[in-house]
Amino acid sequence: MPEMPSPGTGRRSGASEGSAVRAEVWRFLAAGLVVLAVIAIPAAFWVRAIAERIALDSILATTQRIADYALGPLATEKLLEQDPASLDRVRETLDPWIDNSHIVRIKMWTADGRIVYSDQAELIGRTYELEGWAQGLLAGGPGQATFEAQGGAENTYEAGRGELVEVYVTSSSPSGVPLIFEAYFDDKVVRDIQGKVLAGVAPAFLLALAALQLALLVPAVRLARRVNEHQEARRQALQHAVEASELERARIARDLHDDVIQDLAGLSYALEAEEPGDGAGGLRTLAPAREIVQGSIRTLREITGKLYSPELDSDSLPEALGLLVDPLAARGIHATLRLEGHPRLAPRQATMLYRVAREALANVTKHALADTVLMVLATDGRHTALIVRDNGQGFDAAQGAPQGHLGLRIMRDTAATVGGTVDIQSWPGAGTTVTATVAAGSPRPKPPAPVPRQP
């Protein structure tokens, strides 16, 4: 009969599955937030730049309207000659704009660089050299609006106020004299427009990304569950394969013990019983035959002992590992077992480490050509590792196991049934180190020093 799961196994499996799915979902959400930040931050700067351009265009249009409809008609010949009454009329006309439009400064220039009017009276009548772009502006070029700090010779009264919006447009007096109108706006105008644009665009943009994230969340959960189910199915398949292998090993060991070994033992007794009555020639014939049979019995018993894995726990594992190491001396291999700490293992974990040790030592005796083996069972309280290191011929681990050798794959599959891992390090001529670890998630213990060759 198949072994029935113990009470609570299903609940534990379900809880483990739910925990794995939740972990994957949280990872998905975290990745989504990272992507959202990666997209949203550059997009915010892009929207901010667009909003700044919109604000500058709006301010440029406002300044052009002031020049065409407010200042231009007042730019009479008397104003150009700095008539006080004409200056007062311009000041009265511009004061409402300055008070309500965040205008910091207004200047009116002639083509020769003379300031005809400014709300800062000290500037009226002064002459400054115009930059090259002014000639293009006077020739009918488009107006300009920039966002920068002011530090020019003509900007004495604007310096120290931080970034201002500087606008240049052209118009003409009623008599046709070309004039340049310059206005400085507080940066709050741009910041307000940028804030309004961002406030209008950001919610829709973030909502769209959040909706996309939520739409992908459902298939992500399904995918995580499928992946988890696949991993669980693979783990169970490996567990069943290992258990089936152990059952087959036990059956073969039982059959050898109950049939072949018993028959050979009976034959050995029969040969021993025949020896006294057969004379010298018979003794010379039967004695070697009896020795061969008894040697075969010992070999078969050793094989049956290796085929059958005992049920182990934390207390019995060290002794079982010692029984694996002891026979190596008869093969000329100096083997050492070292214990570092007392492991706390479930029976399945202890049995897994025993199977890995058995397979590793089998590879040592069959393929490694080693004369020294060090086995370490180490624990730090949170995880346990079994390390088997030999000084044999080794192989190139990057190329995988030598062809036809399934031992390394068997060790990895065996460890996977209990959530463990097996790491194999080997180099040609430098030996091999096999490290089996259970209770994943903790750092592995430091491997022992390389095993020297025996003289």
C-alpha positions in Angstrom: 0.0 0.0 0.0 1.3 3.5 -0.7 2.3 5.5 2.3 -0.6 7.8 3.4 0.4 11.5 4.1 0.5 12.3 7.7 -2.1 14.6 9.2 -1.4 18.3 8.3 0.8 17.4 5.3 -1.7 18.8 2.9 -2.2 21.9 5.0 1.6 22.5 5.1 1.9 21.9 1.4 -0.9 24.4 0.7 0.6 26.9 3.1 4.0 26.5 1.4 2.4 27.0 -2.0 0.5 30.1 -0.8 3.7 31.5 0.6 5.6 30.9 -2.6 2.9 32.5 -4.7 2.7 35.5 -2.4 6.5 35.9 -2.6 6.3 35.8 -6.4 3.5 38.3 -6.4 5.4 40.7 -4.1 8.4 40.4 -6.4 6.2 41.1 -9.4 4.7 44.2 -7.6 8.2 45.4 -6.6 9.4 45.0 -10.1 6.3 46.9 -11.3 7.1 49.8 -8.9 10.6 49.9 -10.1 9.5 50.1 -13.7 6.9 52.7 -12.8 9.6 54.8 -11.2 11.9 54.3 -14.2 9.2 55.4 -16.5 7.5 58.1 -14.4 10.6 60.1 -13.4 11.8 60.7 -17.0 8.2 61.3 -18.0 7.8 63.9 -15.3 10.9 65.8 -16.5 9.6 65.6 -20.0 6.2 66.9 -19.0 7.9 69.6 -17.0 10.0 70.7 -20.0 6.9 70.8 -22.2 5.1 72.8 -19.5 8.0 75.3 -19.3 7.8 75.7 -23.1 4.1 76.3 -22.9 4.6 78.8 -20.2 7.3 80.7 -22.1 5.1 80.7 -25.3 2.2 82.1 -23.2 4.4 84.8 -21.7 5.8 85.7 -25.1 2.3 86.1 -26.5 1.3 88.3 -23.5 4.4 90.5 -23.9 3.7 90.9 -27.6 0.1 92.0 -26.9 1.4 94.6 -24.3 3.9 95.9 -27.0 1.3 96.0 -29.8 -1.7 97.3 -27.9 -0.5 99.1 -24.8 3.0 100.5 -25.4 3.2 100.8 -29.2 0.4 103.5 -29.5 2.0 105.5 -26.7 5.5 105.5 -28.3 5.1 109.0 -29.7 7.8 111.4 -30.7 7.5 113.1 -27.4 8.0 109.9 -25.6 11.1 109.2 -27.7 12.3 112.6 -26.6 11.6 111.6 -22.9 8.7 114.1 -22.4 7.7 113.8 -18.7 3.9 113.9 -19.5 4.3 111.1 -22.0 6.4 109.0 -19.6 3.6 109.5 -17.0 1.0 108.2 -19.4 3.0 105.1 -20.2 3.6 104.5 -16.5 -0.1 104.8 -15.7 -0.9 102.4 -18.5 1.7 99.8 -17.4 1.1 99.9 -13.6 -1.9 97.5 -13.7 0.1 95.0 -15.8 3.0 95.2 -13.4 0.7 94.8 -10.4 -1.3 91.9 -11.7 0.8 89.9 -14.2 4.0 89.1 -12.1 5.9 91.5 -14.3 9.2 92.5 -12.6 10.6 95.0 -15.2 9.6 96.6 -18.5 12.0 98.3 -20.9 11.5 100.0 -24.3 14.6 100.2 -26.5 15.4 102.0 -29.7 17.5 100.3 -32.4 20.6 102.2 -31.3 20.4 100.6 -27.7 18.9 103.6 -25.9 16.3 102.8 -23.2 13.3 105.0 -24.0 11.2 103.9 -21.1 11.5 101.7 -18.0 9.5 101.3 -14.9 12.9 101.8 -13.2 13.2 105.5 -13.9 17.0 105.6 -13.4 17.4 103.5 -16.6 15.6 105.9 -18.9 18.0 107.5 -21.3 20.8 105.1 -20.8 22.4 103.4 -23.8 23.8 99.9 -23.9 25.3 97.9 -26.7 22.7 95.5 -28.1 23.7 91.9 -28.7 23.7 90.4 -32.2 20.3 88.7 -31.9 18.7 92.2 -31.5 19.4 92.9 -35.2 17.7 89.8 -36.2 14.7 90.7 -34.0 14.5 94.2 -35.6 14.7 92.6 -39.0 11.4 90.8 -38.4 12.6 87.7 -36.5 10.4 86.0 -33.9 10.3 87.1 -30.3 12.5 85.4 -27.7 11.7 84.1 -24.2 14.3 82.5 -22.0 14.3 81.3 -18.4 17.6 82.3 -16.7 19.3 84.4 -14.0 20.2 87.9 -15.1 23.7 89.2 -14.9 24.2 91.7 -17.8 25.3 95.3 -17.5 21.8 96.5 -18.1 20.4 94.1 -15.5 21.7 95.8 -12.4 18.3 96.1 -10.9 17.3 92.5 -11.8 20.5 90.8 -10.5 20.1 88.8 -7.3 16.4 87.9 -7.9 17.2 84.4 -9.1 15.8 83.0 -12.4 13.5 85.3 -14.3 11.6 84.9 -17.6 13.3 87.4 -20.0 11.2 88.2 -23.0 12.1 90.3 -26.1 9.5 91.3 -28.8 9.4 94.1 -31.5 6.9 96.6 -32.4 6.9 100.2 -33.7 5.9 103.7 -32.8 2.9 105.4 -34.6 5.5 107.1 -36.8 7.1 103.8 -37.8 10.2 103.8 -35.6 11.2 100.2 -34.8 11.3 99.5 -31.1 12.3 96.5 -28.9 10.2 95.8 -25.9 11.8 93.8 -23.0 9.9 92.4 -20.1 11.0 90.3 -17.1 8.4 88.0 -15.4 8.7 86.3 -12.0 9.5 82.6 -12.3 6.3 81.9 -10.3 4.4 82.3 -13.6 6.3 79.3 -15.1 6.2 77.3 -11.9 2.4 77.7 -11.7 1.9 76.6 -15.3 4.2 73.7 -14.8 2.4 72.6 -11.7 -1.0 72.8 -13.4 0.2 70.8 -16.3 1.8 68.2 -14.1 -1.3 68.1 -11.9 -3.5 67.5 -15.0 -1.3 64.9 -16.7 0.3 63.0 -13.8 -2.9 61.4 -12.3 -4.0 60.1 -15.7 -0.5 58.9 -16.5 -0.1 57.2 -13.1 -3.6 55.8 -13.2 -2.9 54.2 -16.6 0.3 52.6 -15.4 -1.4 51.4 -12.2 -4.3 49.9 -14.3 -1.8 48.2 -16.5 0.0 46.8 -13.4 -3.3 45.5 -12.0 -4.3 44.0 -15.3 -1.0 42.1 -15.4 -1.3 41.1 -11.7 -3.9 38.4 -12.4 -1.9 36.5 -15.1 1.2 37.0 -12.9 -0.5 35.2 -10.0 -1.7 32.4 -12.3 1.8 32.1 -13.7 3.4 32.0 -10.2 0.9 29.3 -9.2 1.7 27.3 -12.3 5.4 27.6 -11.8 5.0 26.6 -8.1 2.9 23.7 -9.1 5.4 22.6 -11.6 8.2 22.8 -9.1 6.2 20.9 -6.5 5.3 18.3 -9.1 9.0 18.0 -10.1 10.0 17.7 -6.4 7.4 15.0 -5.8 8.5 13.2 -9.0 12.1 13.2 -7.8 11.0 12.1 -4.3 9.0 9.2 -5.8 11.9 8.3 -8.1 14.3 8.2 -5.1 11.9 6.2 -3.0 11.3 3.8 -5.9 15.0 3.4 -6.3 15.4 2.7 -2.5 12.6 0.2 -2.6 14.2 -1.5 -5.6 17.6 -1.5 -3.7 15.9 -3.0 -0.7 14.2 -5.7 -2.8 17.4 -6.6 -4.5 19.2 -6.7 -1.1 16.4 -8.9 0.4 16.5 -11.3 -2.6 20.2 -11.6 -2.4 20.2 -12.2 1.3 17.3 -14.6 1.3 18.2 -16.6 -1.8 21.7 -16.2 -3.3 23.6 -15.7 0.0 21.7 -18.4 1.8 22.4 -20.9 -1.1 26.0 -19.9 -1.2 26.3 -20.3 2.6 24.7 -23.8 2.3 27.2 -24.7 -0.4 30.0 -23.5 1.7 28.9 -25.7 4.6 28.5 -28.6 2.3 32.0 -28.2 0.9 33.4 -27.9 4.4 31.5 -31.1 5.4 33.0 -33.0 2.4 36.6 -32.0 3.1 37.6 -34.6 5.8 36.5 -37.7 3.8 38.1 -36.8 0.5 41.8 -37.5 0.8 44.6 -35.1 -0.1 43.5 -34.5 -3.7 40.0 -33.7 -2.6 41.2 -31.3 0.0 43.3 -29.4 -2.6 40.2 -29.1 -4.8 37.6 -28.3 -2.2 39.5 -25.9 0.0 40.0 -23.2 -2.7 36.4 -23.6 -3.8 35.2 -23.1 -0.3 37.4 -20.0 0.1 36.0 -18.6 -3.2 32.4 -19.2 -2.1 33.0 -17.6 1.3 34.7 -14.6 -0.4 31.6 -14.3 -2.7 29.4 -14.4 0.4 31.3 -11.5 2.0 31.2 -9.5 -1.2 27.5 -10.0 -1.6 26.8 -9.1 2.0 28.9 -5.9 1.5 26.8 -5.1 -1.6 23.5 -5.7 0.2 24.7 -3.4 3.0 25.4 -0.7 0.4 22.1 -1.2 -1.4 19.9 -0.7 1.6 19.7 2.7 3.1 18.9 2.7 6.8 16.4 5.1 8.3 18.4 7.7 10.0 18.0 10.8 12.2 20.3 13.5 13.7 21.8 11.1 16.3 22.4 8.1 14.1 23.7 9.9 11.1 27.4 10.4 12.3 27.6 6.7 13.2 26.2 5.7 9.8 28.7 8.0 8.0 31.5 6.4 10.0 30.4 2.9 8.7 30.7 4.3 5.2 34.2 5.6 5.8 35.7 2.6 7.6 35.9 0.2 4.7 37.9 2.6 2.6 41.1 1.7 4.6 41.0 -1.8 3.1 41.2 -0.2 -0.4 44.3 1.8 0.6 42.4 5.1 1.0 43.1 7.2 4.1 39.6 8.4 5.1 38.7 10.9 7.9 35.3 11.8 9.3 35.1 15.2 11.1 32.0 16.5 13.0 31.5 20.2 13.5 28.5 20.8 15.7 25.5 18.6 16.4 23.0 18.8 13.5 19.2 19.0 14.0 17.8 17.2 11.0 14.5 15.6 10.0 14.8 11.9 9.2 14.4 12.5 5.5 17.2 15.1 5.6 19.5 12.8 7.5 18.8 10.0 5.1 19.4 12.3 2.1 22.9 13.3 3.4 23.7 9.6 4.0 22.7 8.8 0.4 24.8 11.6 -1.0 27.8 10.5 1.1 27.4 6.9 -0.1 27.2 8.0 -3.7 30.2 10.4 -3.3 32.4 7.7 -1.7 31.3 5.2 -4.4 32.6 7.7 -7.0 35.8 8.1 -5.1 36.5 4.3 -5.0 35.4 3.8 -8.7 36.7 6.8 -10.5 38.8 9.3 -8.5 42.0 7.3 -8.0 42.4 9.1 -4.7 44.4 8.0 -1.6 42.9 10.5 0.9 39.3 11.4 1.6 38.0 14.0 4.1 34.3 14.0 5.1 33.0 16.8 7.2 29.5 17.1 8.7 29.1 20.7 9.7 26.2 22.8 11.1 25.7 26.3 12.4 22.3 25.7 13.9 20.3 27.0 11.0 21.6 24.7 8.2 23.7 21.6 7.9 26.2 20.7 5.2 28.0 17.4 4.3 31.3 18.0 2.5 33.3 15.1 0.9 36.7 16.1 -0.5 39.2 13.8 -2.2 42.7 14.3 -3.7 42.0 12.3 -6.8 42.3 12.9 -10.5 39.3 15.2 -10.6 37.6 16.4 -13.8 36.5 19.6 -15.5 33.3 20.5 -13.6 32.5 23.2 -16.2 32.1 20.4 -18.8 29.8 18.3 -16.6 30.3 14.8 -15.3 32.3 12.3 -17.4 30.1 10.5 -19.9 28.2 7.5 -18.4 28.6 8.7 -14.8 25.2 9.3 -13.3 26.3 9.6 -9.7 26.5 13.4 -9.7 23.0 13.8 -11.1 21.7 11.2 -8.6 23.1 13.2 -5.8 21.5 16.5 -7.0 18.1 14.8 -7.5 18.3 13.2 -4.1 19.0 16.5 -2.4 16.2 18.2 -4.3 13.6 15.9 -2.7 14.1 17.6 0.7 14.8 21.1 -0.6 18.5 20.7 -0.4 21.3 21.5 -2.9 24.5 19.8 -4.0 27.5 21.8 -5.2 30.3 20.0 -7.0 33.7 21.6 -7.5 36.4 19.7 -9.4 39.5 20.4 -11.5 41.6 18.0 -13.5 44.4 16.8 -11.2 43.1 18.8 -8.2 40.5 16.5 -6.7 36.8 16.9 -6.2 34.7 18.5 -3.5 31.0 17.6 -3.1 28.9 19.8 -0.7 25.3 18.9 0.1 23.4 21.5 2.0 19.9 21.4 3.7 17.8 24.2 5.1 18.5 26.5 2.1 18.7 30.3 2.6 21.7 30.4 4.9 25.3 30.8 3.9 27.2 27.5 3.3 30.1 26.6 5.7 33.6 27.3 4.5 35.0 24.1 2.8 38.0 22.4 4.4 41.5 22.9 3.2 42.6 20.9 0.1 43.6 17.3 0.9 47.3 16.6 0.3 48.6 13.5 -1.4 50.0 10.8 0.8 53.7 10.3 0.4 
